[in-house]
């Protein structure tokens, strides 16, 4: 920027021809302002761009420009006022100037009309005053006196008009003539005095009427008070009192409730995860101790040592009985009980069956009596509902304990039934399994809910915050549980309901330890891929894996995010499913069911990312093909693992009319894929039709998922051709025909989203000619050895360096200018402050002098 200013202000050198620099040069520069940059050495052919300059003029112009730009910005640095042009159509380039003027004129007329009619309440209604239109009154033809209360209201006499508006000339002339009765006409002064007298008389009359009305009102109030006092002395009846008492409304009731409402009490602090885990562990250990006690047949508190009972009047004389026959007094559930202090085994061995029956009868009688007492107490006490509410609150606060305690666990007593119930009850604490066999031994033979409960209690008893090695135990538990799920899926029949419940625990463990969980799932998928690759190398093809691998693929999508571009577990799972759909031929109904299940899992994986999967489209095309009779294909081509002809080319084709008529649509179950024996007859045909229905539903899902792709119609053309040519002509059930038609309609409803291809226009290749090699000589130096790109790069580097130096120089000058401006402002403020201080001192000195002079005068006196 500085260079540009210096160049722009440079004058021509002495001896230069006139007009060589154009109108930008000064004809007669001041010789004292011209500066000549002398060279130390004269070089022939070198051109000096800044040999002569006028630094003073350039500096003055630069300061003037900064004053107009930078100083203005500095002064407006804390201001936010912005001038906005809000004229109609000012920035609308589509409107012509004539149309802008017409719109502005219309807007201005509208504003004027609104201002003019701002007090116009209703244009259609005619406003009147004393029965006359205001429009007629404005003409001043007949003015109505609104203040007059005379009978001839609305009529003004000529005298009144002359008195008010000074119609002097004609009225005086006519007033000199006598009236019809011979009376002398009154003068202007008399008329005014009469008018004043009438107005005063009317005012007095209005005042008298107001005072009379006030006296009547006061009299009426006094009479009403006397009547009200007589009514108040009469005591109302209770019915009347209830009837007269105003009933409070909903607002008053709410105000009273809020006034008597209990204030909020400070709650306990929120416990940490470690504290919650510790409390849960202690609760489970306490419940397990109670279960073990019940299993051993011990009463409550028998496992603890009790102090020997000593009577209050014991003399402690050393007298010892051979047998201590004293009984202990204790309270249990608010009831007084007396029991022997003997071991449970001795009491069981000594008591006979008759004694046990008698004791049982006595206990029943005591319970009945206690129940009667409780009922009496409830009937007499009015707070029993509060106690029941507290008990229900305690029960709701412990939902897990209330739900999971079986009736056997709630049984009390030391009988054999209670022991058997305690033995059959599920333990509350478990040791962490050290191997998969230990986990199987813990879970085998139990129901799905009990297995879920066992795994959950293992996690709670071995939370990572409770001990140092619990984290490793739970990480191994995830692997053991994953292996156990695979074993359940591989059983015949598979335990899919148990797998469905155990997935929740797998998810919880995966959230706690994502790294180890991902390694476990990857190892399982890696083993499945190795087995499939070995089968392909050995036989050239591979069979669909067992149900355990399919369940692992489904679980991987539930445990880990599937929308990532790349994931350590999901990406290998996608590759595994692609290999299954590509290298595993469909040779049986079980293979078709497994392949459709893999397609469903594939669609679940790509539901969010909308990733295109060609293997999925190819497999669905093959399933549709093997459900139709073999015909020459038109518009589509089958790809491996499907073949146009062969033993399994019509695997899903159903030729029985009876089976078609009796088929009902239902979902495919994975249990069909795990059956060891092949299906035959009607069941097999129904399975074929169900596979076809599932395939058509998957086609519709693919249309919804990939309908926005530019190449969708090219992708879906084989599916449309197969559905139109073959499936539309077969005699399928009504539901299958509806599915086929809806799939075709969805494909045709998608619009084309790609433009037509156009050949690119390219320039013709010129002929090779023998042209000389031109080397450009750069301004800053001659470097012939470098290439053209290198020269361009060096030129840009040199230009950037030069511009950078110029920008730094300009920034430095701007900072200096701002510093000078700030210094001048500070000096001005200081000078103003000194002036004001000096002025204050002068005024104070004058006051002091005057005060002293006054003081001297008083002293002299």
Residue, then its C-alpha position, 0 to 999 in steps of 0.5 A: x500500500x505504501x509503495x502504491x502511494x509512493x508510486x502514485x505521488x512520484x513526480x517526473x525526473x528532471x529532463x523528462x518530456x512534458x506529459x510523460x506521466x499523464x495528469x497524475x504528475x505535478x507540473x511544478x513540484x517544490x524543489x525542497x520536497x523532492x528527494x533523489x535516491x542516489x545509487x552507489x554504483x551505476x549499472x547499465x540497463x537497470x531501471x530505477x523505479x524510485x529514483x526520485x520521490x516526494x516523501x512529504x507529499x506522500x506522507x501528507x496524503x497518507x495522513x489525510x487518507x488515514x484521517x478519513x478512514x482509520x480515524x473515523x473507524x477509531x472514533x466509531x469503534x464503540x458505536x453500533x448505529x447503522x443506516x438502513x435504507x428501508x425504501x420500498x424496492x430499493x434492493x429489488x433488481x427485478x422491479x423497474x424504477x417506474x414500478x418502484x415509483x408507482x408502489x411508493x406513491x400508492x404506499x404514501x397515499x395509503x398512509x395519508x388516508x390512514x392518518x386522515x381516517x384515524x378517528x373515523x369509527x364507521x364510515x357507513x354510519x352517519x354521526x348526528x348531534x341532537x338529531x342533526x347530521x354533523x355534516x350539515x352542522x359543519x356548514x354552520x347553517x344552524x348552530x346548536x347550543x348544546x349548553x342551553x337547557x331551554x325548551x327551544x333547544x337547537x334554536x338560537x335567537x338573533x340577539x344571542x347570535x349578535x351577542x356572541x359573534x358580534x353581528x353588530x351592523x345589521x342587528x343594530x339597525x333593525x333593533x332600533x325599530x320598535x317591536x310589535x308590542x311597542x317595547x323598546x329593543x334591548x341593547x347588546x349589553x342588556x342581552x349579555x347581562x340577561x344571558x349571564x343571569x340566566x346561566x347563573x340561575x340554571x347553575x343554582x337550580x342544578x346545585x339545588x337538585x344535586x343537594x336534594x338527591x344527596x339528602x335523599x340518598x343519605x336518608x335511604x342509607x340510614x333507613x337501610x341500616x336500621x332495617x339491617x340491625x333489626x335483621x341481625x338481632x334475630x338468631x338464624x336457625x342452623x339450617x339457615x346458618x349453613x345456607x347463608x354461609x358462603x361455600x369456598x370456591x376451588x381457588x380458596x380451597x387450593x390456597x388453604x391446602x397450600x397454606x397447610x401443606x407440608x414444607x419440602x424436606x431436604x433429601x439425602x444426597x445422590x449416591x454414587x455408582x460404587x455406593x449403590x453397588x455396595x448396598x446391592x451386594x450387602x442386600x443380596x448377602x443378607x438375603x442369602x444368609x436368611x435363605x441359608x438359615x431357613x434351609x438349616x432350620x434355624x429360627x431367627x437370631x439362633x445363629x448369634x450367641x445370646x447372653x444367659x438369662x438372669x432373674x432380677x432376684x437371683x441371689x447368685x449363691x452358686x446353686x446350679x441345676x443339672x438341667x436349665x429349664x428356664x425359658x426366655x421371653x422375647x418379642x417377635x413381630x410385636x407378639x410376646x413369645x416364650x421359648x426354650x433355650x435349647x438347640x434346634x436339634x435337641x428340641x426336634x429330637x425331644x418333642x414328639x408329634x403330639x407335642x408339635x401338634x399341641x404347640x401348633x394349636x397353641x400358636x394358631x390360637x395366639x395368632x387368632x387372638x393377636x389378629x382380633x386384637x389388631x382388628x380392635x386396635x384398627x377399629x379404635x385408632x383412626x390412623x390405620x390408613x396412614x400405617x397401611x399407606x406407609x407399608x405400601x410405600x415400603x413395599x413399592x420401594x423394594x419392588x425387586x425383593x417383593x417380586x422375586x421372593x417366591x411364596x416358599x421363600x416367605x415361609x417361616x418356621x423351622x419345619x421341613x417344608x420351610x427347609x425344602x422351600x429354602x433349598x429350592x429357592x434361587x441363591x442370592x449370591x453366586x461366584x463368578x464362573x471361571x470357565x464356560x462349563x461353570x456358567x453352563x452348570x449354573x444356568x442349565x436346568x433353569x427357566x429363562x427368568x431364573x437364568x436372567x436373574x442368575x446373570x444379573x446377580x453375578x454382575x451385582x455381586x462382582x461389580x468393578x467398584x467392589x474389588x480389584x479383580x471383578x473387572x476381569x471376571x465380568x469381562x470373562x463373563x461376557x465371553x462365557x455368556x456369548x458362548x452360552x448363547x451360541x450353544x442355546x442357538x445350536x440346540x435342537x430345538x433352539x432356545x431363542x426365548x432364553x437368548x432374547x432375554x440374555x441379550x439384555x445382560x450382554x448389552x449391559x456388559x458391553x456398555x461396561x467393557x466395550x473393548x473386551x466385548x468387541x474383541x469377543x464378538x470379533x473372535x467369534x466372527x473370525x472363526x466363522x469366516x475361517x470355517x467358510x473360507x476353508x470350505x470354499x477352498x476345499x469344495x469350491x462352495x460353502x454351506x450356510x452356517x448354523x443358527x449360532x452364527x446368524x444369532x451372533x450377527x444379529x447380536x453384533x448389530x444390537x450391541x454396537x452402532x451400525x451407522x458409522x462409516x467404519x467400525x471395528x465389529x460392525x464392518x467385519x460383520x457386514x463383510x461376513x454377511x456379504x460373503x454368506x450371500x455370495x458364496x453359499x448357494x441355496x440348496x434347501x428350504x433351510x438355506x432359503x430361510x437362513x439367507x432371508x434372515x441374513x437379508x433382514x439383518x443386512x437391512x437392519x444394519x444399513x437402515x440409518x446409513x442407507x449404504x447400498x449392498x449389491x449382494x442383498x439385491x442379487x440374493x433377493x433376485x435369486x430368491x424370486x427366480x427360484x420361485x418361478x418356472x424356468x423361462x428364458x430371462x429377459x432384462x435380468x441376469x443371474x449371478x453366483x450363487x444362483x444358476x438359471x438351470x439345475x436341480x434347485x432352480x425351482x426350489x420355491x415353486x409351488x404347483x399344488x392348488x390345494x396348498x395355495x388355497x390353504x396357505x396363510x401369511x405368517x412370519x418365518x421362524x428361525x426354528x424352521x432353519x434349525x430342523x434336522x429333518x427336511x419338510x415335506x408335503x403341505x408344510x413344505x409348500x406353505x414354507x415356500x410361499x412364506x419365503x416368497x412373501x418375506x422376499x417381496x416384503x424385503x423388496x419393498x423395504x429396499x425400494x424405500x431405502x434406496x429410492x433416492x439413489x440416482x441409479x435406483x431404476x437401473x438397480x431395480x430393473x431386474x427385479x421389475x422385469x422378473x416381477x412383471x414377466x413371471x410372478x404376475x402370471x402365476x396363480x398365487x394367493x391373494x395376499x402374494x398378488x397384493x404384495x407383488x403389485x405393491x412392490x411394482x407400484x413402489x418401484x414405478x413411483x420412484x422418480x428418476x434423479x440423474x441427468x442424461x449423459x452428454x459427450x464432453x466437448x474437447x479442443x482439437x489436438x494441434x499438429x506438432x510444429x517446430x516452434x522455438x523455445x521461449x524462456x521468460x526473463x523474470x524481473x527480479x533475476x535471470x534463472x534460465x535453468x528452472x522450469x516454467x512451474x518453478x519460475x511461476x512459483x518463485x515469482x509468486x513467492x517473491x510477490x508474496x514476500x514483497x506484499x507482506x513487507x508492504x502490509x507490515x509497513x502499512x500496519x506499523x504506520x497505522x499503529x503509529x497514527x493511532x498512537x499519535x491520535x490517542x496521545x493527542x486525546x490524552x494531552x487534550x484531556x489533561x489540558x482540560x483538567x488542568x484548566x478546570x483545576x486552575x479555574x477552581x483554585x482561582x475561584x477558591x482564592x477569590x472566595x478566601x480573599x473576600x472572606x478575609x477582607x470581610x473578617x478584617x472589616x469586622x475586626x476593625x469594627 
